[in-house]
Amino acid sequence: MTQARDFCPRCGDPVPDRTEPLPGEPRERDAVLCDACYFANFTLVDAPEKILVSVCSECGSIERGNRWIDIGARDYTDVAIDEVTEALSVHVNADEIDWMVTPEQVDQTTIRMHCVFTGVVRETSLQEEVTVPVKFSYGSCDRCGRIAGGYFASLIQLRADERTPTSEEVDRAIAIVESYIANREQKGDRNAFITESKRTDDGADIKLSTNQMGQGAASRITDELGGTIDNHPTLVTEDGDGNEVYRVTFVVRLPRYIPGDIILPVGDKNGPVLVTSARGNLKGEYLTTGDRYEADREDGTAPDATKLGTIDDAVETTVVTVEDEHAVQILDPETYEAKTVARPDFFDPNAPMVPVLKSTEGIHIVPDSLQL
């Protein structure tokens, strides 16, 4: 060191030799001071007088900067600790920093954080105490404000082709949408929410937060239940940049026939078909033989057919005798007359009773249960 640095420029006391910074490293301005003068105005911790935290009274999220963050907790002591940690700054020259905090609940909206810091500066152990009040203010975040105001950007209309969706289909469709949105919420997507879910005489109407949510939810319904999706965008406004903003209605139309329906395809001489799948092309099995059935590609899930009933309409009747590999004699479930009917592959020749459907096309044996 030079002679100018051997003595403190403030008090004139000798200054111990210190390690010179490496070439290119900045030199600390106060390095020329003795320890007494250096520590006279030294602050180990810089802390704000108070911290204000905005909390959504509906969902419990907190506002940081210009965005809201889900914290998934109602105990805001941890939040207060996090906010204090973010707000405090420790002197850059301090090493071996350690600290502890003792929260004091002053009232329902204020937590006073008593913090004790220790560190080493110039080979000297220091301790400093600071107290920071954390004040919570409660309001409504953007997301909850939109929900409360009935905001939605997309509408799913659940309908069915030439029929009304069953209560089971409506329940399942709503559950699919709720599961999809819940999954998006768990991944931190604050734009994902359901504004309204309402059952109607025609099916269900579900209002969602964004067009992306509407498209994703509608696709998941048809992936599981089958059917088609028609999009109908409507211009509702323009954003601040002059871009057109559209609200999209997604009409989810479930298939005309569902698994368990028994139909008679027009022009098909093989007899009634038990529907087993309504996704893609309609699939099933002939009640006369048990052979596999699949509609033509152009017919999809809606071949021209007459609905004869459902597997739930079947009733038990007595097997009289097995005539041969193609025929079996049973009792008519209404007249109790012996009738010869087709013997499908799924028929158990040892069964004393079998479920049958009697319709305008005659009597047909049906499976004990629907095999999907």
C-alpha positions in Angstrom: 0.0 0.0 0.0 1.0 3.6 -0.5 1.6 5.9 2.4 -1.8 7.6 1.7 -3.5 4.4 2.5 -1.6 3.6 5.7 -3.7 6.0 7.7 -7.5 6.5 7.9 -8.4 9.7 6.0 -11.1 10.5 8.7 -9.4 9.9 12.0 -5.8 9.5 11.1 -5.4 6.1 12.9 -3.3 3.4 11.2 -5.1 1.1 8.7 -4.2 -2.5 8.6 -2.9 -3.8 5.2 -5.7 -5.3 3.2 -5.7 -7.6 0.2 -5.5 -5.7 -3.0 -8.3 -6.4 -5.6 -7.4 -8.4 -8.6 -6.8 -6.5 -11.9 -10.1 -5.3 -13.3 -12.0 -5.7 -10.1 -13.6 -2.5 -8.6 -11.9 -1.0 -5.5 -14.3 -0.4 -2.6 -14.5 3.3 -1.8 -14.4 2.8 2.0 -11.5 0.3 2.0 -9.2 3.2 3.1 -11.1 3.6 6.3 -10.2 2.1 9.6 -12.6 -0.4 11.2 -14.0 2.2 13.7 -14.8 4.7 10.9 -16.0 2.0 8.6 -18.5 0.6 11.1 -19.6 4.0 12.3 -22.0 4.3 9.4 -22.2 0.7 8.4 -25.6 -1.0 7.9 -25.7 -4.7 7.7 -29.3 -4.9 6.5 -31.4 -2.5 4.5 -35.1 -2.9 5.2 -38.2 -1.0 4.2 -40.3 0.8 6.8 -43.3 -1.4 5.9 -44.5 -3.8 3.2 -47.9 -3.7 1.6 -49.4 -7.0 0.2 -52.6 -7.2 -1.8 -54.6 -10.3 -1.3 -57.6 -11.6 -3.2 -60.3 -12.3 -0.7 -61.9 -14.9 -3.0 -59.0 -17.2 -4.1 -56.3 -16.1 -1.8 -53.8 -15.2 -4.5 -51.4 -12.3 -3.9 -50.4 -9.4 -6.2 -46.7 -9.1 -7.1 -45.8 -6.4 -9.5 -48.5 -6.4 -12.2 -49.6 -10.0 -11.9 -51.4 -12.2 -9.4 -49.9 -15.4 -8.0 -51.6 -18.4 -6.6 -50.0 -19.4 -3.3 -52.4 -22.2 -2.3 -52.6 -21.2 1.4 -54.7 -19.2 3.8 -52.0 -18.8 6.4 -50.2 -15.6 5.3 -47.3 -15.8 7.8 -45.3 -17.7 5.2 -46.3 -15.0 2.7 -45.1 -12.3 5.1 -41.7 -14.1 5.5 -41.4 -14.4 1.7 -42.2 -10.7 1.1 -39.7 -9.6 3.8 -37.1 -11.9 2.3 -37.6 -10.3 -1.1 -37.6 -6.7 0.3 -34.5 -7.0 2.5 -31.0 -6.5 1.2 -27.8 -7.5 3.0 -24.5 -5.6 2.6 -22.5 -7.0 -0.2 -19.3 -7.3 1.9 -21.0 -9.5 4.5 -20.1 -13.2 4.7 -21.6 -16.1 6.6 -25.0 -14.5 6.7 -27.6 -16.1 8.9 -31.0 -14.8 10.1 -34.1 -15.8 12.0 -37.5 -14.2 12.1 -40.2 -14.1 14.7 -43.7 -13.1 13.4 -46.0 -11.2 15.6 -49.7 -11.1 14.7 -50.8 -7.6 15.5 -54.3 -7.8 14.1 -56.2 -9.5 11.2 -54.4 -7.5 8.6 -50.9 -6.8 10.1 -48.0 -9.1 10.9 -44.9 -7.5 12.5 -41.7 -9.4 11.5 -38.9 -9.2 14.0 -35.7 -10.2 12.2 -32.2 -10.9 13.6 -29.3 -11.0 11.2 -25.7 -12.1 11.8 -22.8 -11.9 9.5 -19.0 -11.3 9.3 -17.5 -8.2 7.8 -13.8 -7.4 7.9 -13.4 -10.5 10.1 -15.7 -9.0 12.6 -18.9 -10.7 13.7 -22.0 -8.4 13.5 -25.6 -8.7 14.6 -28.4 -6.4 13.6 -32.1 -6.4 14.4 -34.9 -5.0 12.2 -38.6 -5.0 12.5 -40.8 -4.8 9.4 -44.6 -4.5 9.5 -46.3 -6.4 6.8 -49.8 -5.0 6.0 -52.4 -7.1 4.1 -55.1 -5.4 2.1 -58.0 -7.5 0.7 -59.7 -7.1 -2.6 -60.4 -9.0 -5.8 -57.9 -10.3 -8.3 -58.5 -9.9 -12.1 -59.6 -13.5 -12.4 -62.1 -13.5 -9.6 -63.4 -10.1 -10.8 -64.1 -11.6 -14.2 -65.8 -14.6 -12.7 -68.0 -12.4 -10.5 -68.9 -10.2 -13.4 -70.0 -13.2 -15.5 -67.2 -12.8 -18.1 -66.6 -15.6 -20.6 -64.9 -15.8 -24.0 -66.2 -19.2 -25.2 -69.4 -21.2 -24.9 -69.8 -25.0 -25.2 -73.3 -26.1 -26.2 -73.7 -29.8 -25.6 -76.3 -31.3 -28.0 -76.9 -34.6 -29.7 -77.8 -35.7 -33.3 -81.6 -36.1 -33.6 -82.0 -36.8 -29.9 -81.5 -35.3 -26.4 -78.3 -36.1 -24.5 -78.9 -38.5 -21.7 -78.4 -37.3 -18.1 -75.4 -39.6 -17.9 -73.9 -38.0 -21.0 -74.5 -34.5 -19.6 -73.0 -35.4 -16.2 -69.9 -36.9 -17.9 -69.4 -34.0 -20.3 -69.5 -31.5 -17.4 -67.1 -33.6 -15.4 -64.7 -33.8 -18.4 -64.7 -30.0 -18.6 -64.3 -29.5 -14.9 -61.4 -31.9 -14.8 -59.7 -30.2 -17.8 -60.0 -26.8 -16.2 -58.9 -28.0 -12.8 -55.8 -29.5 -14.4 -55.0 -26.2 -16.1 -55.4 -24.4 -12.8 -53.1 -26.8 -11.0 -50.5 -26.0 -13.6 -50.7 -22.3 -12.8 -52.9 -21.1 -15.6 -54.9 -18.2 -14.1 -56.8 -17.7 -17.3 -58.5 -21.1 -16.9 -61.9 -21.0 -15.2 -65.6 -22.0 -15.7 -67.9 -19.0 -15.5 -71.1 -21.0 -15.6 -72.2 -24.6 -16.1 -75.9 -25.0 -16.8 -78.1 -28.0 -17.8 -80.7 -27.2 -20.4 -83.6 -29.0 -22.0 -81.4 -29.7 -25.0 -78.2 -30.7 -23.1 -75.9 -28.3 -21.4 -74.3 -24.8 -21.8 -70.9 -24.3 -20.3 -69.2 -20.8 -20.3 -65.4 -20.8 -20.2 -62.7 -18.1 -19.8 -60.9 -18.3 -23.1 -61.4 -19.7 -26.6 -58.4 -21.9 -26.0 -60.2 -23.4 -23.0 -63.4 -23.9 -25.0 -61.6 -25.7 -27.8 -59.6 -27.9 -25.5 -62.6 -28.9 -23.4 -64.8 -29.5 -26.4 -62.2 -31.8 -28.0 -61.9 -33.8 -24.8 -65.7 -34.4 -24.7 -65.7 -35.8 -28.3 -62.6 -37.8 -27.6 -64.4 -39.7 -25.0 -68.1 -39.5 -26.0 -67.7 -39.2 -29.7 -69.5 -36.7 -31.9 -68.6 -33.6 -33.8 -67.7 -29.9 -33.0 -68.9 -26.9 -35.0 -67.3 -23.5 -34.3 -69.3 -20.3 -34.5 -67.2 -17.1 -33.8 -68.9 -13.8 -33.0 -67.2 -10.4 -33.0 -67.7 -8.8 -29.6 -65.2 -6.0 -29.4 -61.7 -4.7 -30.2 -58.8 -4.6 -27.8 -56.6 -1.6 -27.0 -54.5 -2.3 -30.1 -57.5 -2.4 -32.4 -57.4 -6.2 -32.8 -60.8 -7.8 -33.2 -61.9 -10.0 -30.2 -64.2 -12.9 -30.9 -66.3 -15.0 -28.7 -66.6 -18.6 -30.0 -69.5 -21.0 -29.5 -68.4 -24.6 -29.8 -71.5 -26.8 -30.6 -70.6 -30.3 -29.4 -73.1 -32.7 -31.1 -73.0 -36.2 -29.7 -73.6 -39.2 -32.0 -77.1 -40.1 -33.0 -76.7 -43.6 -31.5 -74.8 -44.6 -28.4 -73.4 -47.8 -27.0 -76.3 -50.0 -25.9 -78.7 -48.9 -28.7 -80.2 -51.6 -30.9 -80.8 -50.4 -34.5 -81.8 -51.8 -37.8 -79.7 -50.4 -40.6 -81.7 -49.6 -43.7 -81.0 -52.1 -46.5 -78.9 -54.4 -44.3 -80.4 -57.9 -44.5 -78.3 -59.2 -41.6 -80.8 -57.9 -39.0 -80.5 -55.7 -35.9 -77.2 -54.4 -34.6 -76.2 -53.8 -31.0 -74.1 -50.6 -31.0 -70.8 -50.9 -29.1 -69.0 -47.8 -30.2 -70.1 -44.3 -31.4 -66.6 -42.9 -32.1 -65.3 -42.7 -35.6 -67.5 -45.0 -37.7 -70.4 -46.6 -35.8 -69.5 -50.1 -34.6 -71.5 -53.0 -33.2 -72.4 -56.6 -33.5 -75.3 -58.3 -35.3 -77.8 -59.9 -32.9 -78.5 -62.7 -35.4 -74.9 -64.0 -35.7 -72.7 -62.0 -33.3 -70.6 -60.9 -36.2 -68.9 -57.5 -36.2 -70.7 -54.5 -37.8 -69.2 -51.2 -38.9 -70.9 -48.4 -40.8 -69.5 -47.0 -44.0 -67.1 -44.1 -43.8 -69.5 -41.7 -45.4 -72.2 -42.7 -42.8 -69.8 -42.2 -39.9 -71.7 -42.5 -36.6 -75.1 -41.8 -38.2 -76.1 -44.5 -40.7 -79.6 -44.5 -41.9 -81.3 -46.9 -39.5 -84.3 -47.5 -37.3 -83.9 -47.6 -33.5 -85.5 -50.7 -32.1 -84.7 -50.2 -28.4 -81.7 -50.6 -26.1 -80.0 -53.4 -24.3 -81.7 -52.2 -21.1 -85.1 -53.0 -22.7 -84.2 -56.7 -22.8 -86.1 -59.2 -20.6 -85.2 -62.7 -19.4 -86.9 -65.6 -20.9 -86.6 -69.4 -20.8 -84.5 -71.4 -23.3 -86.6 -74.4 -24.5 -84.1 -76.2 -26.6 -81.0 -75.7 -28.8 -82.1 -76.7 -32.3 -78.8 -76.5 -34.2 -75.7 -74.2 -34.5 -77.9 -71.5 -36.1 -81.2 -71.7 -34.2 -82.5 -71.9 -30.6 -86.0 -72.3 -29.3 -87.2 -69.9 -26.5 -90.4 -68.8 -24.9 -92.0 -65.6 -26.2 -91.6 -63.2 -23.1 -95.2 -61.9 -23.7 -97.2 -64.9 -25.0 -95.0 -67.7 -23.6 -95.2 -69.5 -26.9 -92.2 -71.5 -28.0 -90.4 -69.5 -30.8 -87.4 -70.3 -32.9 -84.9 -67.5 -33.1 -81.4 -66.9 -34.4 -78.5 -68.3 -32.4 -75.7 -65.7 -32.2 -72.1 -66.6 -31.3 -72.4 -65.0 -27.8 -75.3 -67.3 -26.9 -74.4 -69.8 -24.1 -76.0 -73.2 -25.0 -75.9 -74.2 -21.3 -77.8 -71.2 -20.1 -81.4 -71.9 -18.9 -82.4 -68.3 -19.3 -81.4 -65.6 -21.8 -82.1 -61.9 -22.2 -84.1 -61.0 -25.4 -85.5 -58.0 -27.1 -88.9 -58.2 -28.7 -89.5 -55.5 -31.3 -91.2 -55.0 -34.7 -88.4 -57.1 -36.2 -89.1 -60.1 -34.0 -87.4 -61.6 -31.0 -83.6 -61.5 -30.7 -81.2 -62.7 -28.1 -78.9 -60.0 -26.7 -75.7 -60.3 -24.7 -75.8 -60.4 -20.9 -73.9 -57.2 -20.8 -72.5 -54.6 -23.2 -68.9 -55.4 -24.1 -67.2 -52.2 -25.2 
